[in-house]
């Protein structure tokens, strides 16, 4: 749109205001526009996720196309996580493992559920809790489900103005701030998505974070998932 047309519209608008003042004996002083409640609302802030909980999850690996169903015991206070592969029917040549992540050490115990064979591996990645970092970017607010059967969630990410894509997207419930889904991306490719469900507050058995006696004489090498 050219500058001439913009100026012409501006001149017409002022002429209309002057005519109103001439014919109608009321004040023509411009009033500030009212701000709606939605516009005046404060930008949402990240909620505080529970520090200790247990539940189930489905982890989808976008590289292999495989889903893994697991049980999770999460202890954010002590920076430790226990993950147990769920056995869903008989799968030929499928091994099921228990993983004990102790980030304060930092070490990972990988235990084969049948033989109790144990591997002790160093943890390279730093502790990354299931929560919404304070510097996260608010993305959306919506309901999951249908009428009469819904939960309200907020979506957050680590997107920044200088970066065009996110490396993390987290969906958390508005009430109680439970994790619903987390997705991680690397080099424009989604690497993994985790869906959480059946969560319960607290740790019913803290001993799940203690490796079994077979881990006293451990192998420093990764165990093979093959038969």
Backbone as CSV, one residue per row, in Angstrom:
resi,resn,N_x,N_y,N_z,CA_x,CA_y,CA_z,C_x,C_y,C_z
1,UNK,0.860,-1.189,0.000,0.000,0.000,0.000,0.893,1.234,0.000
2,UNK,0.635,2.215,-0.904,1.477,3.395,-1.015,1.255,4.364,0.124
3,UNK,2.258,5.261,0.339,2.146,6.244,1.415,1.037,7.251,1.150
4,UNK,0.791,7.596,-0.159,-0.268,8.544,-0.487,-1.625,8.071,-0.042
5,UNK,-1.910,6.770,-0.246,-3.220,6.237,0.154,-3.362,6.252,1.670
6,UNK,-2.265,5.948,2.393,-2.324,5.989,3.846,-2.613,7.393,4.347
7,UNK,-1.947,8.405,3.740,-2.180,9.792,4.154,-3.592,10.239,3.839
8,UNK,-4.121,9.813,2.686,-5.486,10.174,2.322,-6.473,9.616,3.323
9,UNK,-6.266,8.361,3.756,-7.182,7.771,4.736,-7.076,8.499,6.067
10,UNK,-5.847,8.893,6.420,-5.675,9.614,7.686,-6.393,10.949,7.640
11,UNK,-6.310,11.704,6.477,-6.990,12.985,6.349,-8.487,12.840,6.432
12,UNK,-9.051,11.830,5.814,-10.502,11.582,5.858,-10.958,11.315,7.275
13,UNK,-10.135,10.562,8.017,-10.521,10.247,9.396,-10.605,11.508,10.242
14,UNK,-9.619,12.425,10.115,-9.652,13.669,10.889,-10.806,14.566,10.470
15,UNK,-11.165,14.580,9.185,-12.306,15.363,8.731,-13.578,14.872,9.378
16,UNK,-13.718,13.536,9.498,-14.910,12.965,10.123,-14.984,13.369,11.586
17,UNK,-13.835,13.378,12.274,-13.815,13.777,13.687,-14.245,15.230,13.844
18,UNK,-13.752,16.121,12.949,-14.120,17.540,13.037,-15.608,17.755,12.796
19,UNK,-16.199,17.018,11.853,-17.632,17.129,11.594,-18.440,16.698,12.802
20,UNK,-17.959,15.611,13.476,-18.680,15.146,14.670,-18.669,16.222,15.743
21,UNK,-17.521,16.886,15.901,-17.436,17.940,16.919,-18.314,19.141,16.567
22,UNK,-18.498,19.435,15.295,-19.308,20.584,14.853,-20.787,20.335,15.071
23,UNK,-21.254,19.133,14.750,-22.693,18.870,14.800,-23.146,18.280,16.129
24,UNK,-22.273,17.611,16.856,-22.683,16.963,18.109,-21.954,17.640,19.262
25,UNK,-22.675,18.250,20.213,-22.035,18.997,21.305,-21.504,18.062,22.385
26,UNK,-20.604,17.195,22.061,-19.993,16.303,23.037,-18.496,16.401,22.864
27,UNK,-17.809,15.915,23.860,-16.355,15.957,23.812,-15.836,15.005,22.755
28,UNK,-14.886,15.498,21.984,-14.284,14.672,20.941,-12.894,14.214,21.342
29,UNK,-12.569,14.327,22.613,-11.250,13.899,23.050,-11.143,12.390,22.927
30,UNK,-10.086,11.938,22.314,-9.909,10.488,22.115,-9.727,9.795,23.449
31,UNK,-10.388,8.615,23.589,-10.273,7.832,24.807,-9.373,6.633,24.556
32,UNK,-8.633,6.241,25.552,-7.782,5.067,25.369,-8.638,3.825,25.163
33,UNK,-8.159,2.945,24.287,-8.907,1.709,24.010,-8.898,0.815,25.232
34,UNK,-10.017,0.161,25.442,-10.108,-0.768,26.556,-9.342,-2.051,26.235
35,UNK,-8.657,-2.560,27.234,-7.894,-3.798,27.062,-8.746,-4.942,27.580
36,UNK,-8.930,-5.935,26.757,-9.746,-7.083,27.158,-9.060,-7.844,28.274
37,UNK,-9.834,-8.666,28.965,-9.266,-9.459,30.047,-8.187,-10.399,29.571
38,UNK,-8.361,-10.948,28.359,-7.372,-11.869,27.817,-6.065,-11.156,27.534
39,UNK,-6.165,-9.913,26.958,-4.963,-9.168,26.633,-4.257,-8.679,27.893
40,UNK,-5.040,-8.385,28.926,-4.453,-7.874,30.161,-3.904,-8.981,31.041
41,UNK,-4.215,-10.236,30.713,-3.775,-11.340,31.537,-2.257,-11.461,31.511
42,UNK,-1.720,-11.928,32.603,-0.281,-12.085,32.729,0.158,-13.326,31.968
43,UNK,1.325,-13.247,31.340,1.866,-14.397,30.621,2.018,-15.575,31.574
44,UNK,1.562,-16.768,31.205,1.669,-17.932,32.093,3.114,-18.200,32.501
45,UNK,3.256,-18.682,33.714,4.571,-19.044,34.240,4.652,-20.558,34.400
46,UNK,5.848,-21.143,34.242,5.980,-22.598,34.406,5.528,-23.049,35.786
47,UNK,4.772,-24.131,35.819,4.334,-24.693,37.095,5.450,-25.561,37.685
48,UNK,5.293,-25.919,38.948,6.282,-26.736,39.642,5.838,-28.195,39.606
49,UNK,6.577,-29.026,38.881,6.226,-30.443,38.736,6.549,-31.206,40.021
50,UNK,5.820,-32.286,40.299,6.112,-33.097,41.493,7.545,-33.632,41.465
51,UNK,8.137,-33.734,42.645,9.527,-34.183,42.751,9.656,-35.704,42.835
52,UNK,8.591,-36.365,43.266,8.645,-37.829,43.393,7.329,-38.419,42.919
53,UNK,7.397,-39.357,41.998,6.197,-40.020,41.511,6.557,-41.350,40.849
54,UNK,5.544,-42.167,40.652,5.678,-43.440,39.941,4.576,-43.528,38.898
55,UNK,4.821,-44.279,37.851,3.808,-44.411,36.812,4.295,-45.257,35.655
56,UNK,3.603,-45.115,34.556,3.930,-45.860,33.337,4.181,-44.876,32.205
57,UNK,4.850,-45.371,31.166,5.148,-44.505,30.029,5.344,-45.357,28.787
58,UNK,5.166,-44.715,27.642,5.497,-45.308,26.348,6.526,-44.397,25.700
59,UNK,7.679,-44.966,25.391,8.759,-44.215,24.760,8.841,-44.640,23.295
60,UNK,8.685,-43.658,22.404,8.757,-43.943,20.971,10.078,-43.422,20.422
61,UNK,10.877,-44.329,19.863,12.151,-43.969,19.247,11.904,-43.713,17.768
62,UNK,12.049,-42.459,17.346,11.740,-42.107,15.963,12.791,-42.611,14.982
63,UNK,13.964,-42.969,15.480,15.012,-43.492,14.611,14.727,-44.941,14.224
64,UNK,14.336,-45.756,15.214,14.076,-47.174,14.955,12.602,-47.458,14.675
65,UNK,11.717,-46.518,15.060,10.284,-46.740,14.886,9.687,-47.679,15.917
66,UNK,10.371,-47.879,17.050,9.915,-48.829,18.061,9.310,-48.112,19.261
67,UNK,8.272,-48.731,19.827,7.669,-48.285,21.081,8.168,-49.162,22.217
68,UNK,8.478,-48.560,23.356,8.871,-49.305,24.547,7.946,-48.913,25.687
69,UNK,7.320,-49.915,26.298,6.447,-49.668,27.445,7.232,-49.930,28.722
70,UNK,7.204,-48.950,29.636,8.036,-49.049,30.833,7.278,-48.600,32.070
71,UNK,7.776,-49.053,33.223,7.372,-48.543,34.527,8.453,-47.588,35.006
72,UNK,8.056,-46.468,35.582,9.016,-45.452,36.007,8.828,-45.128,37.489
73,UNK,9.952,-45.058,38.201,10.004,-44.492,39.545,10.933,-43.291,39.455
74,UNK,10.404,-42.112,39.755,11.151,-40.865,39.552,11.367,-40.160,40.885
75,UNK,12.631,-39.896,41.209,12.996,-39.203,42.440,13.847,-37.991,42.072
76,UNK,13.184,-36.860,41.869,13.889,-35.651,41.485,14.730,-35.076,42.606
77,UNK,14.314,-35.285,43.858,15.053,-34.736,44.987,16.463,-35.312,45.063
78,UNK,16.591,-36.597,44.762,17.888,-37.277,44.844,18.488,-37.576,43.469
79,UNK,17.892,-37.025,42.441,18.383,-37.156,41.069,18.615,-38.621,40.686
80,UNK,17.546,-39.395,40.763,17.638,-40.800,40.387,16.329,-41.255,39.754
81,UNK,16.464,-42.193,38.820,15.313,-42.709,38.075,15.493,-44.210,37.907
82,UNK,14.423,-44.936,38.109,14.425,-46.381,37.848,13.397,-46.684,36.776
83,UNK,13.822,-47.369,35.713,12.954,-47.716,34.592,12.962,-49.227,34.420
84,UNK,11.773,-49.794,34.339,11.612,-51.242,34.203,10.827,-51.545,32.935
85,UNK,11.441,-52.303,32.013,10.734,-52.709,30.805,9.511,-53.542,31.167
86,UNK,8.372,-53.207,30.580,7.162,-53.990,30.796,7.129,-55.171,29.830
87,UNK,6.738,-56.310,30.340,6.610,-57.504,29.510,5.183,-57.600,28.997
88,UNK,5.025,-57.407,27.704,3.710,-57.470,27.073,3.694,-58.639,26.096
89,UNK,3.426,-59.838,26.626,3.407,-61.016,25.780,4.818,-61.509,25.493
90,UNK,4.902,-62.644,24.795,6.193,-63.248,24.453,6.685,-62.692,23.123
91,UNK,7.870,-62.131,23.158,8.495,-61.603,21.950,9.800,-62.365,21.736
92,UNK,9.915,-63.160,20.676,11.139,-63.946,20.445,12.381,-63.056,20.415
93,UNK,13.435,-63.532,21.067,14.728,-62.830,21.101,14.641,-61.422,21.701
94,UNK,13.660,-61.199,22.552,13.522,-59.912,23.212,13.979,-60.028,24.659
95,UNK,14.946,-59.207,25.040,15.392,-59.149,26.416,14.767,-57.940,27.111
96,UNK,14.427,-58.138,28.373,13.828,-57.065,29.158,14.797,-56.645,30.258
97,UNK,14.933,-55.347,30.428,15.934,-54.817,31.335,15.315,-53.926,32.413
98,UNK,16.089,-53.764,33.455,15.824,-52.781,34.502,16.988,-51.789,34.460
99,UNK,16.646,-50.496,34.495,17.669,-49.449,34.436,17.590,-48.608,35.706
100,UNK,18.726,-48.442,36.370,18.792,-47.601,37.562,19.781,-46.472,37.275
101,UNK,19.235,-45.261,37.136,20.046,-44.079,36.839,20.314,-43.336,38.148
102,UNK,21.597,-43.246,38.531,21.998,-42.523,39.733,22.883,-41.360,39.297
103,UNK,22.271,-40.193,39.130,22.981,-39.068,38.525,23.961,-38.401,39.478
104,UNK,23.799,-38.577,40.766,24.731,-37.947,41.696,26.061,-38.693,41.738
105,UNK,26.093,-39.930,41.233,27.321,-40.717,41.287,28.379,-40.364,40.233
106,UNK,28.104,-40.210,38.957,26.921,-40.578,38.151,27.160,-41.929,37.460
107,UNK,26.180,-42.819,37.558,26.341,-44.168,37.034,24.987,-44.739,36.662
108,UNK,24.993,-45.653,35.693,23.793,-46.362,35.257,24.018,-47.849,35.439
109,UNK,23.080,-48.505,36.121,23.081,-49.958,36.235,22.017,-50.508,35.281
110,UNK,22.443,-51.388,34.395,21.541,-52.035,33.446,21.478,-53.513,33.793
111,UNK,20.299,-53.990,34.191,20.143,-55.335,34.727,19.180,-56.127,33.860
112,UNK,19.594,-57.292,33.387,18.717,-58.181,32.625,17.740,-58.822,33.609
113,UNK,16.454,-58.753,33.334,15.448,-59.118,34.325,15.444,-60.609,34.667
114,UNK,15.795,-61.473,33.743,15.742,-62.917,33.998,17.016,-63.403,34.686
115,UNK,18.166,-63.149,34.092,19.438,-63.660,34.620,20.026,-62.767,35.706
116,UNK,19.558,-61.532,35.810,20.083,-60.530,36.735,21.527,-60.139,36.389
117,UNK,21.972,-60.467,35.185,23.272,-60.006,34.734,23.285,-58.488,34.725
118,UNK,24.394,-57.907,35.169,24.416,-56.463,35.419,25.594,-55.803,34.713
119,UNK,25.330,-54.639,34.139,26.369,-53.788,33.571,26.358,-52.451,34.306
120,UNK,27.556,-51.940,34.581,27.697,-50.639,35.232,28.334,-49.685,34.232
121,UNK,27.590,-48.647,33.872,28.016,-47.752,32.809,28.055,-46.311,33.313
122,UNK,29.002,-45.515,32.835,29.047,-44.104,33.251,27.932,-43.305,32.598
123,UNK,27.392,-42.361,33.340,26.382,-41.457,32.798,27.088,-40.229,32.237
124,UNK,26.928,-40.020,30.941,27.583,-38.904,30.269,26.710,-37.654,30.305
125,UNK,25.418,-37.828,30.056,24.495,-36.703,30.016,24.224,-36.179,31.427
126,UNK,24.088,-34.866,31.600,23.778,-34.309,32.924,22.336,-34.607,33.332
127,UNK,22.052,-34.422,34.600,20.704,-34.613,35.141,19.727,-33.682,34.438
128,UNK,18.638,-34.259,33.948,17.607,-33.498,33.237,16.257,-33.878,33.827
129,UNK,15.742,-33.115,34.774,14.518,-33.509,35.484,13.282,-33.417,34.610
130,UNK,12.241,-34.141,35.018,10.938,-34.024,34.378,10.241,-32.799,34.964
131,UNK,10.473,-31.658,34.371,9.828,-30.429,34.812,9.882,-29.414,33.684
132,UNK,9.393,-28.205,33.962,9.397,-27.119,32.984,10.451,-26.110,33.428
133,UNK,11.563,-25.983,32.715,12.587,-25.009,33.109,12.014,-23.589,33.163
134,UNK,12.571,-22.778,34.055,12.059,-21.417,34.244,12.186,-20.546,33.002
135,UNK,13.153,-20.847,32.141,13.353,-20.037,30.929,12.632,-20.615,29.712
136,UNK,11.657,-21.489,29.948,10.913,-22.105,28.841,10.005,-21.090,28.156
137,UNK,9.646,-21.393,26.928,8.740,-20.549,26.146,7.343,-21.150,26.157
138,UNK,6.361,-20.353,26.551,4.963,-20.798,26.557,4.471,-20.916,25.124
139,UNK,3.886,-22.088,24.795,3.429,-22.345,23.436,1.911,-22.377,23.292
140,UNK,1.221,-23.068,24.206,-0.221,-23.239,24.004,-0.881,-23.724,25.281
141,UNK,-2.218,-23.660,25.263,-3.063,-24.057,26.392,-4.304,-24.695,25.791
142,UNK,-4.592,-25.957,26.128,-5.728,-26.628,25.499,-6.195,-27.811,26.350
143,UNK,-7.300,-28.418,25.924,-7.874,-29.559,26.633,-7.628,-30.839,25.845
144,UNK,-7.360,-31.913,26.568,-7.225,-33.236,25.970,-8.462,-34.036,26.345
145,UNK,-9.110,-34.628,25.353,-10.335,-35.383,25.592,-11.532,-34.698,24.973
146,UNK,-12.710,-35.041,25.494,-13.949,-34.484,24.963,-14.817,-33.926,26.069
147,UNK,-16.025,-33.433,25.710,-16.924,-32.833,26.701,-17.195,-33.772,27.873
148,UNK,-17.016,-33.254,29.076,-17.270,-34.034,30.279,-16.145,-34.968,30.661
149,UNK,-15.120,-35.068,29.847,-14.011,-35.975,30.138,-12.735,-35.359,29.572
150,UNK,-12.244,-34.313,30.242,-11.107,-33.558,29.722,-10.078,-33.297,30.813
151,UNK,-8.847,-33.092,30.394,-7.826,-32.531,31.262,-7.239,-31.322,30.531
152,UNK,-6.933,-30.281,31.280,-6.391,-29.056,30.702,-4.875,-29.086,30.843
153,UNK,-4.182,-28.790,29.759,-2.726,-28.857,29.755,-2.136,-27.573,29.187
154,UNK,-0.866,-27.381,29.464,-0.081,-26.308,28.855,1.100,-26.930,28.117
155,UNK,1.464,-26.299,27.017,2.585,-26.777,26.207,3.722,-25.753,26.285
156,UNK,4.911,-26.248,26.579,6.103,-25.413,26.719,7.221,-25.946,25.832
157,UNK,8.197,-25.099,25.538,9.332,-25.542,24.735,10.569,-24.735,25.114
158,UNK,11.708,-25.138,24.543,12.940,-24.376,24.731,13.221,-23.494,23.515
159,UNK,12.177,-23.217,22.731,12.336,-22.371,21.544,12.757,-20.969,21.952
160,UNK,13.692,-20.425,21.196,14.169,-19.068,21.421,14.075,-18.297,20.109
161,UNK,13.931,-16.949,20.164,13.769,-16.158,18.932,14.879,-16.374,17.915
162,UNK,16.099,-16.600,18.375,17.215,-16.743,17.438,17.302,-18.146,16.843
163,UNK,16.474,-19.076,17.342,16.514,-20.440,16.838,15.143,-20.800,16.275
164,UNK,15.106,-21.392,15.109,13.838,-21.619,14.418,13.136,-22.903,14.856
165,UNK,13.820,-23.759,15.562,13.189,-25.023,15.951,13.451,-25.308,17.429
166,UNK,12.652,-26.214,17.995,12.791,-26.575,19.399,13.582,-27.873,19.517
167,UNK,14.326,-28.002,20.591,14.966,-29.284,20.892,14.196,-30.038,21.973
168,UNK,13.260,-29.349,22.629,12.428,-29.982,23.653,11.044,-29.342,23.656
169,UNK,10.013,-30.180,23.727,8.633,-29.725,23.899,8.021,-30.565,25.019
170,UNK,7.474,-29.901,26.022,6.860,-30.601,27.141,5.414,-30.197,27.327
171,UNK,4.555,-31.172,27.569,3.137,-30.940,27.839,2.864,-31.372,29.275
172,UNK,2.339,-30.449,30.080,2.093,-30.703,31.496,0.670,-30.284,31.861
173,UNK,0.072,-31.004,32.816,-1.274,-30.660,33.245,-1.248,-29.332,34.005
174,UNK,-2.316,-28.546,33.832,-2.430,-27.287,34.569,-2.630,-27.570,36.055
175,UNK,-3.448,-28.562,36.354,-3.675,-28.964,37.744,-2.596,-29.963,38.161
176,UNK,-1.842,-29.627,39.165,-0.818,-30.486,39.770,0.456,-30.635,38.939
177,UNK,0.473,-30.151,37.680,1.704,-30.084,36.888,2.336,-31.456,36.635
178,UNK,1.510,-32.442,36.300,2.019,-33.771,35.942,2.501,-33.771,34.493
179,UNK,3.593,-34.479,34.194,4.010,-34.593,32.793,3.038,-35.454,32.001
180,UNK,2.720,-35.018,30.800,1.843,-35.759,29.891,2.652,-36.307,28.714
181,UNK,3.503,-35.460,28.149,4.348,-35.889,27.032,5.576,-34.989,26.941
182,UNK,6.698,-35.593,26.586,7.917,-34.841,26.309,8.503,-35.347,24.990
183,UNK,8.950,-34.405,24.164,9.526,-34.740,22.861,10.870,-34.042,22.729
184,UNK,11.864,-34.813,22.310,13.206,-34.270,22.115,13.575,-34.310,20.644
185,UNK,14.243,-33.263,20.192,14.644,-33.133,18.797,16.129,-32.804,18.724
186,UNK,16.781,-33.366,17.721,18.193,-33.092,17.511,18.450,-32.961,16.023
187,UNK,19.057,-31.838,15.638,19.400,-31.583,14.230,18.175,-31.726,13.330
188,UNK,17.082,-31.092,13.725,15.833,-31.055,12.950,15.124,-32.412,12.891
189,UNK,15.630,-33.440,13.555,14.992,-34.747,13.550,14.497,-35.070,14.954
190,UNK,13.231,-35.458,15.057,12.690,-35.863,16.349,13.331,-37.189,16.734
191,UNK,13.942,-37.252,17.890,14.633,-38.464,18.303,13.789,-39.366,19.197
192,UNK,13.004,-38.767,20.111,12.188,-39.590,21.003,11.005,-38.799,21.533
193,UNK,9.911,-39.517,21.786,8.712,-38.953,22.405,8.286,-39.881,23.529
194,UNK,7.959,-39.312,24.678,7.547,-40.105,25.830,6.175,-39.647,26.296
195,UNK,5.238,-40.595,26.391,3.895,-40.323,26.912,3.778,-40.935,28.302
196,UNK,3.278,-40.147,29.273,3.170,-40.586,30.657,1.703,-40.833,31.027
197,UNK,1.469,-41.831,31.861,0.104,-42.100,32.323,0.141,-42.919,33.609
198,UNK,-1.013,-43.020,34.277,-1.153,-43.764,35.540,-0.160,-43.283,36.601
199,UNK,0.040,-41.972,36.693,1.013,-41.449,37.656,0.426,-41.378,39.060
200,UNK,1.269,-41.685,40.041,0.912,-41.605,41.453,2.025,-40.870,42.186
201,UNK,1.641,-39.996,43.127,2.632,-39.255,43.898,3.384,-40.173,44.855
202,UNK,4.673,-39.858,45.056,5.486,-40.580,46.022,6.164,-41.811,45.445
203,UNK,7.054,-42.390,46.263,7.771,-43.618,45.915,7.318,-44.705,46.883
204,UNK,6.639,-45.714,46.379,6.096,-46.761,47.251,7.193,-47.645,47.838
205,UNK,8.295,-47.845,47.111,9.389,-48.709,47.577,10.723,-48.073,47.186
206,UNK,11.346,-47.315,48.093,12.618,-46.654,47.773,13.749,-47.614,47.427
207,UNK,13.617,-48.896,47.777,14.691,-49.857,47.503,14.855,-50.145,46.011
208,UNK,13.900,-49.683,45.189,14.037,-49.930,43.753,15.246,-49.195,43.176
209,UNK,15.778,-48.222,43.912,16.944,-47.486,43.438,18.256,-48.136,43.888
210,UNK,18.163,-49.241,44.619,19.353,-49.973,45.067,19.626,-51.132,44.118
211,UNK,20.784,-51.177,43.468,21.086,-52.269,42.534,21.103,-53.621,43.255
212,UNK,20.740,-54.702,42.576,20.769,-56.035,43.191,22.202,-56.487,43.482
213,UNK,22.324,-57.562,44.251,23.654,-58.049,44.653,24.501,-58.475,43.457
214,UNK,23.876,-58.864,42.365,24.629,-59.260,41.175,25.426,-58.100,40.588
215,UNK,25.099,-56.874,40.978,25.811,-55.710,40.460,27.094,-55.422,41.241
216,UNK,27.400,-56.271,42.270,28.649,-56.087,42.993,29.845,-56.496,42.135
217,UNK,29.618,-57.480,41.271,30.644,-57.888,40.305,30.082,-57.620,38.919
218,UNK,30.246,-56.390,38.472,29.556,-55.958,37.265,30.481,-55.969,36.071
219,UNK,29.857,-55.989,34.909,30.588,-55.861,33.656,30.592,-54.389,33.257
220,UNK,31.762,-53.861,32.871,31.809,-52.454,32.464,31.362,-52.240,31.023
221,UNK,30.934,-53.331,30.364,30.541,-53.233,28.966,29.020,-53.311,28.817
222,UNK,28.526,-52.694,27.777,27.096,-52.703,27.462,26.666,-54.110,27.080
223,UNK,25.542,-54.574,27.648,25.013,-55.882,27.287,24.278,-55.796,25.959
224,UNK,24.382,-56.865,25.185,23.723,-56.902,23.883,22.243,-57.207,24.044
225,UNK,21.434,-56.601,23.200,20.000,-56.869,23.231,19.626,-58.076,22.378
226,UNK,20.596,-58.661,21.684,20.330,-59.817,20.838,20.278,-61.096,21.671
227,UNK,19.698,-62.161,21.070,19.622,-63.445,21.758,21.012,-64.064,21.914
